[in-house]
Each structure stands twice: as structure tokens, then as C-alpha cells.
Amino acid sequence: MIILIFAVIIITLKVVVLCIFKTLLLTNKLDMKNFTLITLLLLFALPSFGQLKVDGLFRTRMAMQHGYRNPIAKDIDPLFAADQRSRIILNYKKEKYEIRFTLQDARVWGAEDMYNATGLQRSSYALGVYEAWVELKLSEFSKLRIGRQEWRYNASRLLSHRGWWTTGLSYDALLYKYHNKSKGLFFDLGISYNNDMKSGTGGYVNAFPDRLKTVSFLNLKKNIGQKFNATLNVVLSGRQDDVLESALYMKSTEGIILNYNMNKKKEAGIFGSLSAYYQHGTQALKNGGNSKVSAYMLDIQLGYRTNNEKLSVSMGMELLSGHDQSNTDSIYKNETHTFDLLYGGCHPYYGGQMDYFVTPANTMNGGLMDPYLRTKFKINKKNSIQFNMFLPMLATNVNTKRLDASGNPVLFDKFLGVGADLCYFRNISKDVKFKIAASFFNMSNSYREMRGFLTFDTNNAITDDNSGVQYMIYTMLTITPSFFDSSKKK
């Protein structure tokens, strides 16, 4: 009871600071001076006894891209832009609880909406609270985390912090954890529900209908021996009807994940993984209504690494189900068969870092089959190189807008192109890391047609190709300083 009362006091103090923060934000008075003031208030709001740690994260990324996410025509000039993520991370830890509060400023250089004729001032929307949670220790192995937090599970296939985004991704949620390392048993249960308090009717209110109304999960992992583990993952997600707010459509995604030797990074040998997910329930449709869901995802990977991970080579395949337009069965046609990646981390997967196939619309709901090759070579302790290649294909039959001589729709060829990512990593020091990467995608004629770059004559022969070379080159500098740690006494 004392712990709960104390937690309430801490939360109240945080709420007061957040109110100050919100007032400054709404009145456009949130500058660096007030930002520092908030940080100091947070420090003094915590008791002087216990372990306090103050960290930072500063990430700057500069990119030149021609067709990132959406392929563009050859006569369009490449775009150069820079973005920045800055965080102050406060951690306070005692025997019975732990608190984290992360303030974040995420911006694209030059995109500030507050400026004058002589220069930029700041952005009214860039600064916010990325994390704010209290974690109570319930027993030796179990904890309860309350508040805004990151979720990262199972290679980020369905739940991720989406680190590629400048803003990242966090969840307003409850998280119960039972982690018993001695028995190799890990159980996580997360519950997240989004509602706008403006309505007093008691109905479902979602200020942003496009996002998920609720997402909850259960993750049960068991280590079997030293080199194998198995995981059961269940994610329950719900989305509101676009028209009828009181209608909430739920679907469930169940997955089994098997990993071999993935945790023995310094030993030479074979490693592999197998993930299989099935998705079912009810899917909300645009402009109202719903449909039944029957979809699946599969990922299989097999590789070999040398001692100390000097060299790592693996091959695999990802499969996202889609809607087969050649299937005329009435029940099949009225169902949704494209797999929903929910809040998964898409950037490392699905055709490479050009991010062409991270939503069902990118393949006209035809799904994706993506064989890949991944290699990583560690030059020395500070330098490494990574090369990945992808061969994305349609998983099902998709119709073009063209007709054959018999008047039937012409199907797209399933091969979509070749993607390649080349990355160089440099660990300048423990808290300073540098990365430079180049990503390319060579579209097949099928994908060129799908994205509208090809024109055809009446005999279905290509008459014009307006597609260009699609690429992205970027650098990223990440600095993670530790400003203060009370546990380190000089």
C-alpha cells in the first residue's frame, strides 16, 4: 500500500510538470530556457534518495534520395534533407519501483513553422513526451509498468519502437512482465486503449480514426537449452468504423517464433529462425463497413556465423499473404486476405530500405514474397560492413488495367525487381556511432507498370518508360551521452 501511495505522489508530480509543459506548448513559450526548467523540475520532483541516471540521445541524419517510399520519374531531381532527434532521458530507480521520463525534440531541418524574415526560430509541434512510465516491482520476477513506453518484441514484426522514424513510436499502455531467467521463462502482457475524453456520452471516441483504437498482446517465451527458444505471440487489435463510432472491429494475430543459436553470438555455427503468423477476425474498411479477415505471414531464415561474428551470412524468405484477384469464389472475394503488419518495424524488411512494400497498397493488395540474402563483415572492433539483397515478388495474382486479345484482364508478372542495401558502421567511441548507407531498387517492368511509369499500345507493347534510377544515400550520427549517474561514486 505504501508503494502504491508513493507511486501516486510521483505520478502527481509528473502531472504537474506535464501541465506546465502543456501550458508552455499551447502558448508558444516553449523555448530552450523553459525546456531546461522542465528538466530541472523533473530532477527535483524525484526524491533525493535512490539511483538517478540522466542520459541523452542525439541523432542527426542527412539523406539524398530519389524515389524513397514512392518511385519517381527520371526527370525529377533528387531531394536532399536532414532530420534530427534529441532526447533527455531521466531514470530513477529504487528497490520497489523505477521511473523513466523522456523528453524528445524531433524535427526536419528547415521545417519549423515559427520563424521570421531573418531566420528560423522553432517548431510548435516538434517537442513532446516520448516516454513517461512508472514500473512497480510486484515480486522477485514480476513487474507492472504504467504509462507511455516502448514495445519491442519478436524482431519487431508486429510491435516495434520504429527507430527509423525521426519521432520513434511509443505506446500509452499497461505492461505486466514475469521474467524468470533461471528457468528461461518470460511472460509479457500489454494492454493499450486510446480514447478521447471530450465526449461525455460514454461511446467510443477516437480523435484519429486511422490509427488503431486498441492493441494488446501476450508474449510467452521459453528458452530450451542454451541454443533454442520458442515464443507464442498473440496480438489483439481493434479499429473503429469510419462512419459509426460505436462500432469497433477486432482481429487477432497469433504467431509462433522459433530461434536456434540466436543468443550465442560469439560462437561459430549455424543459426536460424522461423516465424509463422495467422490473422483473423474483422477488418474495418475505408468509408465504413467491415469484412472478415483470413491472412498470414511467414518468415524463415538460415545462416552461418564465424567466431566473434567476424562474418555472418544468411538467406531467407518473407511471405505476406494478399488478395488473389483471379479467385472468383464469392466468399473469398468478400474477405480481406492482405496481412496487416500493425505497428511492426518495416524498414529492415520487405524489399530493403527503400520501403516500397511496407503497406498492402504498394502491391495493390497482392501480398509479397521476398527472398533475401544478408551478409555482415566485421573489419575490426570499430568498423563493419553490411550488404543485403532482396528479390520481391507478388504473392498472388493481380490484374493490370490491360486486356488480352480475348478481352480478359492481363495479370502482372509477379517479379517486382531487385533491391540492395550497403551499409558501413563506425563505432567512433562507446557513445558515438556513425553510419553511411546506400540503398537502390531496380524495378521490373511489372512494377514500373504498377506504379504508372509505362505506357502500352493496343497490342500491349511498351511505347514509353518514364522510370528512373531509384536510390537513397544517407549518413547518420548517433551520440548517447551519460550526463549523470548517482550509482557511480568517485
Secondary structure, DSSP 8 states (H G I E B T S, - for coil): -HHHHHHHHHHHHHHHHHHHHHHHHHTT---HHHHHHHHHHHHHHS-SSSEEEEEEEEEEEEEEEESSSS--BTTS--EEEEEEEEEEEEEEE-SSEEEEEEEEEEEETT--SEEETTEEEE-SSSEEEEEEEEEEE-SSSEEEEEEEE---BGGGSSB---TTSSS---EEEEEEEEEETTTTEEEEEEEEE---TT--S-S---S-TTS-SEEEEEEEEEEETTTEEEEEEEEEEEEE-SS-TT-EEEEEEEEEEEEESTT-TTS-EEEEEEEEEEEEEEEE-TTS-EEEEEEEEEEEEEEEE-GGGSEEEEEEEEEE----TT---HHHHTEE-S---TB---TTSSSSTT--SSSGGGGTT--EEEEEEEEEEE-SSSEEEEEEEE--B-SS--EEEEE-TTS-EEE--SB-EEEEEEEEEEEEETTEEEEEEEEEEEE-HHHHHHTT-EEE-TTS-EEEE-B--EEEEEEEEEE--EEEETT---
